[in-house]
Amino acid sequence: MYFDSLCAAFARLPQVEALALGGSRAGEQYDEKSDYDLYVYCTEVPQETVRRQILAESCSYMELGNRFWELEDDCVLRNGLPIDILYRSLSDFTRVVASVVEGPWA
């Protein structure tokens, strides 16, 4: 319920192009410490105020704007499940995929 609402809210944002689910809880083998990773591919990262408003509806705990590896919001859904929301630039993603596909030989 909370996860679906969270995804629906992000999907409604005009700058969001795609959502992808990952993390150890998304697979078949997980334990009570496993979490979800929600990747938000966007043309522009939603403002922190917008993210906070969306997350407040579904999360009991929020840490916004962490940047250990990349920009992410680390949260706990109201049902107790941990979720990390990672924001990725669609243009950066496209450039990386193109470099892999085309390679140095292109």
C-alpha positions as CSV (number, residue, x, y, z in Angstrom):
1,M,0.0,0.0,0.0
2,Y,2.6,2.6,1.1
3,F,5.1,1.5,-1.6
4,D,2.4,1.6,-4.4
5,S,1.3,5.1,-3.3
6,L,4.9,6.3,-3.2
7,C,5.6,5.0,-6.7
8,A,2.4,6.5,-8.0
9,A,3.2,9.9,-6.6
10,F,6.7,9.9,-8.2
11,A,5.3,8.7,-11.5
12,R,3.0,11.7,-11.6
13,L,5.8,14.2,-11.5
14,P,6.5,15.6,-15.0
15,Q,10.3,15.3,-14.7
16,V,10.2,11.6,-13.8
17,E,10.6,9.4,-16.9
18,A,10.9,5.9,-15.3
19,L,11.0,4.1,-12.0
20,A,13.0,0.9,-11.4
21,L,12.8,-1.4,-8.3
22,G,16.0,-3.0,-6.9
23,G,17.5,-3.8,-3.6
24,S,17.8,-7.1,-1.8
25,R,14.1,-7.2,-0.8
26,A,13.1,-7.0,-4.4
27,G,14.4,-10.4,-5.1
28,E,13.3,-13.8,-3.9
29,Q,16.0,-14.2,-1.2
30,Y,15.8,-11.6,1.5
31,D,15.8,-11.3,5.3
32,E,14.4,-8.8,7.8
33,K,17.3,-6.4,7.3
34,S,16.8,-6.3,3.5
35,D,15.6,-3.1,1.9
36,Y,14.1,-1.8,-1.3
37,D,16.0,0.5,-3.7
38,L,13.7,2.7,-5.9
39,Y,15.6,4.3,-8.8
40,V,13.9,7.4,-10.1
41,Y,15.1,8.3,-13.6
42,C,14.4,11.9,-14.3
43,T,15.2,14.8,-16.6
44,E,15.6,16.9,-13.5
45,V,15.8,15.9,-9.8
46,P,12.6,16.9,-8.0
47,Q,13.1,19.7,-5.5
48,E,13.7,18.5,-1.9
49,T,10.4,20.2,-0.8
50,V,8.5,18.1,-3.3
51,R,10.3,14.9,-2.3
52,R,9.6,15.6,1.3
53,Q,5.9,16.1,0.7
54,I,5.7,12.8,-1.3
55,L,7.7,10.8,1.2
56,A,5.7,12.2,4.2
57,E,2.6,10.5,2.9
58,S,4.2,7.0,3.0
59,C,7.2,7.1,5.3
60,S,7.5,7.1,9.1
61,Y,11.2,8.1,8.9
62,M,13.1,10.1,6.3
63,E,16.7,11.2,5.6
64,L,16.7,13.4,2.6
65,G,19.6,14.4,0.4
66,N,22.2,11.8,1.3
67,R,25.1,11.7,-1.2
68,F,27.4,8.9,-0.2
69,W,27.4,7.3,-3.7
70,E,24.7,9.4,-5.4
71,L,21.8,11.5,-4.4
72,E,19.3,9.5,-2.4
73,D,16.6,9.7,0.2
74,D,16.8,7.0,2.8
75,C,13.4,6.2,4.4
76,V,11.3,3.7,6.3
77,L,7.8,3.1,5.0
78,R,5.0,3.3,7.4
79,N,4.7,-0.6,7.3
80,G,8.3,-0.7,8.7
81,L,10.1,-1.7,5.5
82,P,13.3,0.3,4.7
83,I,13.6,1.9,1.2
84,D,16.3,4.0,-0.4
85,I,15.2,6.3,-3.2
86,L,18.0,7.1,-5.6
87,Y,17.6,9.9,-8.2
88,R,19.4,9.5,-11.5
89,S,19.7,11.9,-14.4
90,L,18.3,10.4,-17.5
91,S,20.8,12.2,-19.7
92,D,23.7,10.8,-17.6
93,F,22.2,7.3,-17.8
94,T,21.8,7.6,-21.5
95,R,25.4,8.7,-22.0
96,V,26.8,5.8,-19.9
97,V,24.7,3.2,-21.8
98,A,25.8,4.7,-25.1
99,S,29.4,4.5,-24.1
100,V,29.1,0.8,-23.2
101,V,27.1,0.0,-26.4
102,E,29.3,2.0,-28.7
103,G,32.5,1.3,-26.8
104,P,35.9,2.7,-27.7
105,W,35.8,1.0,-31.1
106,A,32.9,3.2,-32.3
